[in-house]
Amino acid sequence: MPNTTNPSRVEVVTVAYNDLVSACNGIDNPSPNTASSINVNELIEKAFGSTSPNSLGIIAVTDVPSLPSLRLKLLPMAQQLATLSSKQLDEITSPEAGYQVGWSHGREKLEGDKLDFSKGSFYANPLTDDLAESMLDRRRYLSDRQNNNASVLNEDMDNVLKWDESIESIKTKEELQKLAEENPAFFAPNVWPTKSMPSLESTFKDVGRLVHQVGTLVAKCCDSYVASRCTGYTANKLEDTLRYSKCCKARLLHYFASDDNIEATNENAKDNDDTEFSNWCGWHNDHGSLTGLLPALYLDPNGQVVDCLDPQAGLYIKSRAGELVHAQLPSNALMFQVGETMQVQSGGCLQATPHAVRCCKIGNVSRETFAVFMEPEYHSNMDLPKGRTVEDTQCEDAERWLPRTVKTLRSRWRPGMNFGEFSNETFAAFH
């Protein structure tokens, strides 16, 4: 039986940013001159691979340029947001978008029917302020090209049009607007606290785009690994998704300082109950393609950076073999986790892992972090690669060790779904 109650402390798989860049250059231009010092396939197998029982589904990219200064600039803004007045927060709250844009607190359910009041979140798309408008821009360009009215040919736009699976099914502005109105969690435009926190928008976008840029490099390595194991895999599937999709949701998170409610949750946790380790963020799998995560920052009530004195606080992961692990994350790195969409699209070669966050119970400190969920657009297919089966994708051994509150992938995804349909099933399960 795996250890499910006494977590081991494990260092996550790491790779230096410069080595990651070199590895990607070697994939694009294989030759003795571009040979990388790292074995890409071994690295991805160890971090994300389905055949590695100790895989934690996470990799850390260290020494990313500009990360330390940007992290210290952005993360304290999470605490500032959470302490705005109710009126100011109401101005950036979007119930009509399912609280998937702007401020959200106590709207998400991650463990049974219990609403999550332990953290507050601010959601926005760092790549575009209006996803529907970006998709309309593609159609305007396509129309101009077809009518020979395009003043300048745009190779990047041409590549996006080849990738965009909605072009044939959603052709007019009216059709796209109808889709956006029916799916506000996907398409609602960003809202920003321009009066109360005018610098948040630019800083949020700068950090989000940095995470996205590094994530695209990780995606290229994932594609190389999956292609080596699955002959039916679509070349560059994950990299193209990250490169061309404008559906990207970033989340600035403020975890409130520990209080009596959290203590009561711990005291009521049953023996052998995973929820003991999830009082700041409940157990879940990410449902997108790839998630990028900044190292957390701990603040006192005055906004001063402090050390976390509780050795049990932080990120917990269930390994593929069911082991409960307290992940040890380097402070100078970006972390990346595979989501369920890539699990499906890789035919199970890459596997998402359940994770949760345990609160700091020593000192009156909050936790601030930032996650970027990189994912396909609404109409992108969720098909298996040729030659792979549902059984390959949804490993029963991995399901066996899921925390009791994590809903299985098979309960939300079915063959033939597109990403939008899968996302709606997931939103319904947790909101």
C-alpha positions as CSV (number, residue, x, y, z in Angstrom):
1,M,0.0,0.0,0.0
2,P,1.3,3.5,-0.8
3,N,1.9,6.1,1.9
4,T,-1.2,8.3,1.9
5,T,-1.1,10.0,5.3
6,N,2.6,10.7,6.1
7,P,3.9,12.7,3.2
8,S,7.5,12.5,2.0
9,R,9.4,15.6,1.0
10,V,10.5,15.3,-2.6
11,E,12.5,17.7,-4.8
12,V,10.7,18.2,-8.2
13,V,12.4,17.6,-11.6
14,T,14.3,20.7,-12.6
15,V,15.9,22.1,-15.8
16,A,17.8,25.4,-16.2
17,Y,16.2,27.9,-18.6
18,N,19.3,28.1,-20.9
19,D,19.4,24.3,-21.1
20,L,15.7,24.2,-22.0
21,V,16.3,26.8,-24.8
22,S,19.2,24.7,-26.1
23,A,17.1,21.5,-26.0
24,C,14.4,23.2,-28.1
25,N,17.0,24.5,-30.6
26,G,18.2,20.9,-30.9
27,I,14.6,19.7,-31.6
28,D,14.1,22.3,-34.4
29,N,17.6,21.8,-35.9
30,P,19.0,18.4,-35.0
31,S,22.7,18.4,-35.7
32,P,26.0,17.8,-33.7
33,N,26.3,21.6,-33.3
34,T,22.9,21.9,-31.6
35,A,23.2,18.8,-29.4
36,S,21.7,19.5,-25.9
37,S,23.3,18.6,-22.6
38,I,20.0,17.2,-21.5
39,N,18.0,14.2,-22.8
40,V,14.6,15.7,-23.5
41,N,12.7,12.5,-23.5
42,E,14.2,11.3,-20.2
43,L,13.4,14.7,-18.7
44,I,9.7,14.7,-19.7
45,E,9.3,11.0,-18.8
46,K,10.6,11.7,-15.3
47,A,8.4,14.8,-14.9
48,F,5.1,13.9,-16.7
49,G,5.3,10.4,-18.1
50,S,2.6,7.8,-17.5
51,T,5.1,4.9,-17.2
52,S,7.0,6.5,-14.4
53,P,5.3,5.6,-11.1
54,N,7.0,8.3,-9.1
55,S,6.2,11.0,-11.6
56,L,4.7,14.1,-9.9
57,G,3.4,15.7,-13.1
58,I,5.5,18.8,-12.5
59,I,8.7,20.4,-13.7
60,A,10.6,23.5,-12.5
61,V,12.4,25.8,-15.0
62,T,15.1,27.6,-13.0
63,D,17.0,30.9,-13.7
64,V,14.3,32.4,-15.9
65,P,15.4,35.9,-16.9
66,S,13.4,38.8,-15.2
67,L,11.5,36.3,-13.1
68,P,12.7,37.4,-9.6
69,S,11.9,41.1,-10.1
70,L,8.6,40.5,-11.8
71,R,7.5,38.0,-9.0
72,L,8.2,40.6,-6.3
73,K,6.3,43.2,-8.2
74,L,3.2,41.2,-9.0
75,L,2.5,38.8,-6.1
76,P,2.1,41.5,-3.3
77,M,-0.7,42.9,-5.5
78,A,-2.8,39.8,-4.7
79,Q,-2.9,40.8,-1.0
80,Q,-3.7,44.4,-2.1
81,L,-6.6,43.2,-4.2
82,A,-8.0,41.1,-1.4
83,T,-8.1,44.1,1.0
84,L,-9.9,46.5,-1.4
85,S,-13.3,47.7,-0.2
86,S,-16.4,45.7,-1.0
87,K,-17.5,48.4,-3.4
88,Q,-14.1,48.3,-5.3
89,L,-14.3,44.5,-5.5
90,D,-17.8,44.6,-6.7
91,E,-16.6,46.7,-9.6
92,I,-14.4,43.9,-10.8
93,T,-16.7,41.0,-10.0
94,S,-18.5,39.3,-12.9
95,P,-21.2,36.8,-11.8
96,E,-22.5,36.8,-15.4
97,A,-19.2,35.2,-16.4
98,G,-19.4,32.5,-13.8
99,Y,-16.8,34.4,-11.7
100,Q,-14.2,33.3,-14.3
101,V,-13.2,36.9,-15.0
102,G,-12.2,39.5,-12.4
103,W,-12.6,38.9,-8.7
104,S,-13.8,35.6,-7.2
105,H,-14.2,34.6,-3.5
106,G,-16.2,31.8,-2.1
107,R,-17.7,30.8,-5.5
108,E,-15.7,27.6,-6.2
109,K,-16.3,24.1,-4.9
110,L,-13.4,21.8,-4.8
111,E,-14.3,19.3,-2.1
112,G,-17.9,18.1,-2.2
113,D,-20.4,20.9,-1.8
114,K,-18.1,23.0,0.4
115,L,-17.6,26.5,-1.0
116,D,-14.0,27.6,-0.9
117,F,-13.5,30.8,1.2
118,S,-9.8,30.1,2.0
119,K,-8.6,32.1,-1.0
120,G,-9.5,35.0,-3.3
121,S,-8.7,35.0,-7.0
122,F,-8.4,37.6,-9.8
123,Y,-8.8,36.1,-13.3
124,A,-7.8,37.7,-16.6
125,N,-6.4,36.7,-20.0
126,P,-2.8,38.0,-20.3
127,L,-2.8,37.5,-24.1
128,T,-5.9,39.4,-25.1
129,D,-8.4,41.6,-23.4
130,D,-11.2,40.2,-25.6
131,L,-11.0,36.7,-27.0
132,A,-14.0,37.1,-29.2
133,E,-12.6,40.2,-30.8
134,S,-9.3,38.4,-31.4
135,M,-11.1,35.6,-33.2
136,L,-13.0,38.2,-35.3
137,D,-9.7,39.8,-36.3
138,R,-8.8,36.5,-37.9
139,R,-12.0,36.4,-39.9
140,R,-11.5,39.9,-41.1
141,Y,-8.0,39.1,-42.2
142,L,-9.3,35.9,-43.9
143,S,-12.0,37.8,-45.7
144,D,-9.5,40.4,-46.9
145,R,-7.2,37.7,-48.2
146,Q,-10.0,35.9,-50.0
147,N,-11.1,39.2,-51.6
148,N,-7.5,40.2,-52.4
149,N,-7.9,43.2,-50.1
150,A,-5.1,42.3,-47.6
151,S,-2.6,45.1,-47.7
152,V,0.1,43.1,-46.0
153,L,0.3,39.3,-45.8
154,N,0.8,38.0,-42.3
155,E,2.5,34.7,-42.0
156,D,1.7,34.3,-38.3
157,M,-2.0,35.0,-39.0
158,D,-1.9,32.5,-41.8
159,N,-0.5,29.8,-39.5
160,V,-3.2,30.6,-36.9
161,L,-5.9,30.2,-39.5
162,K,-4.6,26.8,-40.4
163,W,-4.7,25.8,-36.7
164,D,-8.1,27.4,-35.8
165,E,-10.8,24.7,-35.9
166,S,-13.6,27.1,-35.5
167,I,-13.1,28.9,-38.9
168,E,-15.3,26.5,-40.8
169,S,-18.1,26.2,-38.3
170,I,-18.3,29.8,-37.0
171,K,-17.9,32.1,-40.0
172,T,-19.9,35.3,-39.2
173,K,-19.7,37.9,-36.5
174,E,-23.2,37.1,-35.4
175,E,-22.4,33.4,-35.0
176,L,-19.3,34.2,-32.9
177,Q,-21.2,36.7,-30.8
178,K,-23.9,34.1,-30.1
179,L,-21.3,31.6,-29.0
180,A,-19.7,34.2,-26.7
181,E,-23.0,35.1,-25.1
182,E,-23.8,31.4,-24.5
183,N,-20.3,30.8,-23.0
184,P,-19.3,33.8,-20.9
185,A,-16.8,31.9,-18.8
186,F,-14.8,31.5,-22.0
187,F,-15.4,34.8,-23.8
188,A,-16.1,37.5,-21.3
189,P,-13.6,40.4,-21.7
190,N,-11.1,41.2,-19.0
191,V,-12.1,43.7,-16.3
192,W,-9.3,45.7,-14.5
193,P,-9.3,47.8,-11.3
194,T,-8.0,50.8,-13.3
195,K,-8.9,53.3,-10.5
196,S,-8.0,51.4,-7.4
197,M,-4.9,49.5,-8.8
198,P,-3.8,51.1,-12.1
199,S,-0.5,49.2,-12.3
200,L,-2.0,45.8,-12.0
201,E,-3.0,45.3,-15.7
202,S,0.5,45.9,-17.2
203,T,2.3,43.9,-14.5
204,F,-0.2,41.0,-14.7
205,K,0.2,40.9,-18.5
206,D,4.0,41.1,-18.4
207,V,4.2,38.1,-16.0
208,G,1.5,36.1,-17.8
209,R,3.3,36.5,-21.1
210,L,6.6,35.5,-19.6
211,V,5.1,32.3,-18.2
212,H,3.4,31.7,-21.6
213,Q,6.7,32.1,-23.4
214,V,8.6,29.6,-21.2
215,G,5.6,27.3,-21.3
216,T,5.8,27.1,-25.1
217,L,9.4,25.8,-24.7
218,V,8.2,23.1,-22.3
219,A,5.4,22.2,-24.7
220,K,7.9,21.6,-27.5
221,C,9.8,19.1,-25.4
222,C,6.5,17.4,-24.4
223,D,5.6,17.1,-28.1
224,S,9.0,15.5,-28.8
225,Y,8.5,13.0,-26.0
226,V,4.9,12.0,-27.0
227,A,5.9,11.7,-30.7
228,S,8.6,9.2,-29.7
229,R,6.1,7.0,-27.9
230,C,2.9,7.4,-30.1
231,T,3.2,7.2,-33.8
232,G,-0.4,8.5,-34.3
233,Y,0.4,11.7,-32.4
234,T,-0.2,15.0,-34.3
235,A,3.1,16.7,-34.7
236,N,3.6,19.9,-32.5
237,K,0.1,19.4,-31.0
238,L,0.8,21.1,-27.6
239,E,3.3,23.7,-28.9
240,D,0.8,24.8,-31.6
241,T,-1.9,25.0,-29.0
242,L,0.1,27.3,-26.8
243,R,1.5,29.3,-29.7
244,Y,-1.8,30.0,-31.5
245,S,-4.6,29.8,-28.9
246,K,-5.7,33.1,-27.4
247,C,-7.6,31.1,-24.7
248,C,-5.3,31.6,-21.8
249,K,-6.5,32.3,-18.3
250,A,-4.2,33.6,-15.6
251,R,-5.2,33.7,-11.9
252,L,-3.6,35.9,-9.2
253,L,-4.3,34.1,-5.9
254,H,-4.4,35.4,-2.3
255,Y,-4.6,32.6,0.3
256,F,-6.0,34.2,3.5
257,A,-4.1,33.7,6.7
258,S,-5.1,30.6,8.8
259,D,-8.1,31.1,11.1
260,D,-10.4,29.0,13.3
261,N,-12.4,27.7,10.4
262,I,-9.3,26.2,8.8
263,E,-8.3,24.7,12.2
264,A,-11.8,23.2,12.6
265,T,-11.5,21.6,9.2
266,N,-8.3,19.9,10.2
267,E,-9.7,18.7,13.5
268,N,-12.7,17.2,11.8
269,A,-10.6,15.4,9.1
270,K,-11.0,11.7,9.5
271,D,-8.0,9.4,9.7
272,N,-6.5,8.6,6.3
273,D,-8.5,11.5,4.9
274,D,-6.7,13.5,2.1
275,T,-8.6,16.7,3.0
276,E,-6.2,17.2,6.0
277,F,-3.7,18.4,3.5
278,S,-5.9,20.6,1.4
279,N,-7.2,23.4,3.7
280,W,-5.8,26.3,1.5
281,C,-6.7,24.7,-1.8
282,G,-8.7,21.5,-2.3
283,W,-7.5,18.5,-4.2
284,H,-8.0,18.8,-8.0
285,N,-6.4,18.2,-11.4
286,D,-5.9,21.1,-13.8
287,H,-8.2,20.6,-16.8
288,G,-6.3,22.6,-19.4
289,S,-3.2,21.8,-21.5
290,L,-0.4,23.2,-19.4
291,T,-0.3,25.2,-16.2
292,G,2.5,27.6,-15.3
293,L,3.0,28.6,-11.7
294,L,5.1,31.2,-9.9
295,P,6.8,30.3,-6.6
296,A,4.6,31.4,-3.7
297,L,5.3,34.5,-1.6
298,Y,4.4,34.8,2.1
299,L,3.3,38.1,3.5
300,D,2.5,39.5,6.9
301,P,-0.6,41.7,7.4
302,N,1.5,44.8,6.6
303,G,2.5,43.4,3.2
304,Q,6.1,42.6,4.2
305,V,7.7,39.4,2.8
306,V,8.3,36.8,5.5
307,D,9.5,33.2,5.6
308,C,7.0,30.5,6.0
309,L,7.8,28.9,9.4
310,D,5.4,26.0,9.1
311,P,7.4,23.1,7.5
312,Q,4.1,21.3,6.6
313,A,2.7,24.2,4.5
314,G,2.8,24.3,0.7
315,L,2.0,22.2,-2.3
316,Y,1.1,18.5,-2.0
317,I,0.8,16.1,-4.9
318,K,-0.4,12.5,-5.3
319,S,2.1,10.5,-7.3
320,R,1.0,8.0,-10.0
321,A,1.6,5.3,-7.4
322,G,-0.6,6.9,-4.9
323,E,2.1,8.3,-2.7
324,L,1.4,11.5,-0.8
325,V,4.2,13.9,-1.5
326,H,5.1,17.4,-0.2
327,A,6.7,18.9,-3.3
328,Q,9.8,21.0,-2.6
329,L,9.9,23.8,-5.1
330,P,12.9,26.0,-5.9
331,S,12.2,29.7,-5.3
332,N,14.0,30.9,-8.5
333,A,11.9,28.8,-10.9
334,L,8.7,28.6,-12.9
335,M,6.7,25.4,-12.3
336,F,4.7,23.7,-15.0
337,Q,2.1,21.0,-14.6
338,V,0.3,18.9,-17.3
339,G,-3.5,19.2,-17.4
340,E,-6.2,16.8,-18.3
341,T,-6.6,18.1,-21.9
342,M,-3.0,17.2,-22.7
343,Q,-3.6,13.9,-21.0
344,V,-6.3,13.1,-23.5
345,Q,-4.6,14.6,-26.5
346,S,-1.4,12.6,-25.8
347,G,-3.4,9.4,-25.4
348,G,-2.3,9.1,-21.8
349,C,1.5,9.4,-22.5
350,L,1.4,12.5,-20.3
351,Q,-0.7,12.4,-17.1
352,A,-2.1,15.1,-14.8
353,T,-1.7,14.6,-11.1
354,P,-3.9,15.7,-8.2
355,H,-2.5,18.5,-6.1
356,A,-3.6,20.6,-3.2
357,V,-2.2,23.4,-0.9
358,R,-1.9,23.2,2.9
359,C,-2.0,26.3,4.9
360,C,0.7,27.9,7.1
361,K,-0.5,27.5,10.7
362,I,2.4,29.3,12.3
363,G,2.1,33.1,12.3
364,N,-0.5,35.4,10.8
365,V,0.8,35.1,7.2
366,S,-1.0,34.9,3.8
367,R,0.2,33.1,0.7
368,E,0.4,34.8,-2.7
369,T,0.9,33.1,-6.1
370,F,0.1,33.3,-9.8
371,A,-1.0,30.5,-12.1
372,V,-1.4,30.7,-15.9
373,F,-3.7,28.1,-17.5
374,M,-2.7,27.6,-21.1
375,E,-5.4,25.8,-23.1
376,P,-7.0,25.3,-26.5
377,E,-9.8,27.4,-27.8
378,Y,-13.5,26.4,-27.6
379,H,-13.8,24.4,-30.8
380,S,-10.4,22.5,-30.5
381,N,-10.9,18.8,-30.6
382,M,-10.2,16.5,-27.7
383,D,-9.5,13.5,-29.9
384,L,-7.2,10.6,-29.0
385,P,-4.2,10.1,-31.2
386,K,-4.5,7.2,-33.7
387,G,-3.7,3.9,-32.1
388,R,-4.5,5.0,-28.5
389,T,-7.6,4.0,-26.6
390,V,-9.7,5.4,-23.8
391,E,-8.1,2.8,-21.5
392,D,-4.6,4.2,-22.4
393,T,-5.8,7.7,-21.5
394,Q,-7.7,7.0,-18.3
395,C,-5.4,4.7,-16.3
396,E,-7.4,2.8,-13.8
397,D,-4.4,2.4,-11.5
398,A,-4.0,6.2,-11.3
399,E,-7.8,6.6,-10.7
400,R,-7.5,4.1,-7.9
401,W,-5.4,6.6,-5.8
402,L,-7.3,9.8,-6.6
403,P,-8.3,11.8,-3.5
404,R,-11.9,11.1,-2.8
405,T,-13.0,14.6,-3.7
406,V,-11.4,14.6,-7.2
407,K,-13.8,13.7,-10.0
408,T,-12.4,11.2,-12.5
409,L,-11.6,12.3,-16.0
410,R,-14.0,9.8,-17.5
411,S,-16.9,11.4,-15.5
412,R,-16.3,14.7,-17.4
413,W,-14.7,13.8,-20.8
414,R,-16.1,11.6,-23.6
415,P,-14.7,10.9,-27.0
416,G,-16.1,13.3,-29.6
417,M,-16.1,16.3,-27.2
418,N,-14.4,19.6,-28.1
419,F,-12.5,21.6,-25.4
420,G,-15.4,23.9,-24.8
421,E,-17.8,21.1,-24.0
422,F,-15.2,19.4,-21.7
423,S,-14.6,22.7,-19.9
424,N,-18.3,23.3,-19.4
425,E,-18.6,19.8,-17.8
426,T,-15.6,20.6,-15.6
427,F,-17.0,24.0,-14.5
428,A,-20.3,22.4,-13.7
429,A,-18.6,19.9,-11.5
430,F,-16.7,22.4,-9.4
431,H,-18.8,25.6,-9.4
